Structures are given as structure tokens and as C-alpha cells.
Amino acid sequence: MLADNEPFIIHAYKSGLEEAGYIVAVAEDGDEAVRQILALHPDVVLLELILPKQDGFSVLKTVKADPAVSAIPVIVLTSLSQDADTAEARNCGAAEVMLKSDVSLQDVLLVIERLLSSN
């Protein structure tokens, strides 16, 4: 599952993940992300912290507080580059925090594969 509010990122990552063999659900705001995570129980979530309606930190806290979905690994893939944001995301339960400007789709795919193989 991919939760982001930037159309270019959604298109690029959705296409790349589908080419790699993944089925990708998309949410463009935090409320929709929570609804889809609770309904679909995806294998992994890619989550931007800057989202309308409910930010990624809130989404992460909600998911990690729900026993039905708390074990789903959440990769925070964000534009926020402050150390405090990274630390807060990890404290909220993110399995990995990646800065969009510093990673490629291939980097993200490697992290997804690592997290899925460890579950």
C-alpha cells in the first residue's frame, strides 16, 4: 500500500512496484490510508508523513495501536528531512525511514523485500 499526496510520486512508485510484481493500493490522504490499511491488511505500507486530513505520524500511531494491523511493516518514505521527524517516525513504530530525495525505487524495493522476508 502506498500513501502519498503527490501525484507524480504515486504514479512513479505505483508503476515501479507493479512492474516488480506487487499489487498496490493507493491512498492520497491520511484518513483513506487508515481505512485501507484496516480493510486490506497489506503486506507493507509506504507512508508519507505530509498528508492531508491526518498526517503520517497519526496514521502510524493508529496502525501500530491496532492489534489487527500492528505487525504490518510501515516504511516511512517522506520529504521531511529533519532528524526530529525521523526519530518521531521511528518512535511511532516505523520499520524504516527513507528520505525521498536520497533513495531510488530500487532502494525502496530492497527494503520491502528485506522486510517481507523477515516476516
C-alpha positions in Angstrom: 0.0 0.0 0.0 1.2 3.5 -0.9 0.0 6.6 1.0 1.2 9.9 -0.6 -0.4 13.1 -1.7 1.9 13.9 -4.6 0.5 12.6 -8.0 4.0 12.2 -9.5 5.2 10.1 -6.6 2.0 8.0 -6.6 2.3 7.3 -10.3 6.1 6.6 -10.3 6.1 4.3 -7.2 2.8 2.5 -8.1 4.1 1.8 -11.6 7.5 0.7 -10.4 6.1 -1.5 -7.7 3.6 -3.1 -10.1 6.4 -3.8 -12.6 8.2 -5.6 -9.7 5.2 -7.8 -9.2 3.4 -6.1 -6.3 -0.3 -5.2 -6.2 -0.6 -1.6 -5.0 -3.4 0.1 -3.3 -3.2 3.9 -3.1 -4.4 6.5 -0.5 -4.0 10.2 -1.1 -4.7 11.3 2.5 -4.3 10.0 6.0 -7.9 9.1 6.6 -8.0 7.0 3.4 -4.7 5.4 4.4 -6.1 4.3 7.7 -9.3 3.0 6.1 -7.4 1.0 3.5 -4.8 -0.4 6.0 -7.6 -1.6 8.3 -9.7 -3.1 5.4 -6.9 -4.6 3.2 -4.3 -5.7 5.8 -1.5 -5.0 3.2 1.8 -6.8 3.5 3.7 -3.5 3.7 2.9 0.2 3.8 4.8 3.1 2.2 3.8 6.2 4.1 4.5 9.9 3.5 4.4 11.9 6.7 2.9 15.0 5.0 -0.7 14.0 4.2 -3.9 16.0 4.2 -6.7 15.2 6.7 -4.4 13.2 9.0 -0.7 13.3 8.9 1.6 10.3 8.6 2.5 10.3 12.3 -1.2 10.0 13.2 -1.6 7.2 10.7 1.4 5.4 12.0 0.2 5.7 15.6 -3.3 4.5 14.7 -2.0 1.5 12.8 0.5 0.5 15.5 -2.1 0.7 18.2 -4.5 -1.7 16.4 -3.6 -5.3 17.1 -5.2 -6.5 13.9 -2.7 -4.5 11.8 0.1 -3.5 14.1 2.6 -6.1 12.8 2.4 -4.7 9.2 5.8 -3.1 8.5 5.5 0.6 7.7 8.2 2.3 5.6 8.1 6.0 6.0 9.0 7.4 2.6 9.0 11.2 3.2 10.1 14.6 2.1 10.7 15.6 5.8 14.4 15.6 6.4 14.7 16.8 10.0 16.3 14.4 12.5 13.4 15.0 14.9 10.9 13.8 12.2 12.9 10.7 11.6 13.2 10.0 15.3 9.5 10.6 15.9 8.6 8.2 13.0 10.8 5.5 14.5 9.3 6.1 17.9 5.8 5.7 16.4 6.8 2.3 15.0 8.2 2.8 11.5 10.2 -0.2 10.4 12.3 2.1 8.2 12.5 5.8 7.4 13.7 6.9 4.0 14.1 10.3 2.6 12.5 10.6 -0.9 15.4 12.8 -2.2 18.0 10.3 -1.1 16.6 7.0 -2.4 15.6 5.3 -5.7 12.8 2.9 -6.4 15.4 0.2 -6.3 16.4 1.1 -2.8 12.8 1.0 -1.7 12.3 -2.4 -3.3 15.3 -3.8 -1.5 13.9 -2.6 1.8 10.4 -4.0 1.0 12.0 -7.4 0.1 14.1 -7.4 3.3 11.1 -6.6 5.5 8.8 -9.2 3.8 11.4 -11.9 4.0 11.9 -11.3 7.7 8.1 -11.7 8.5 
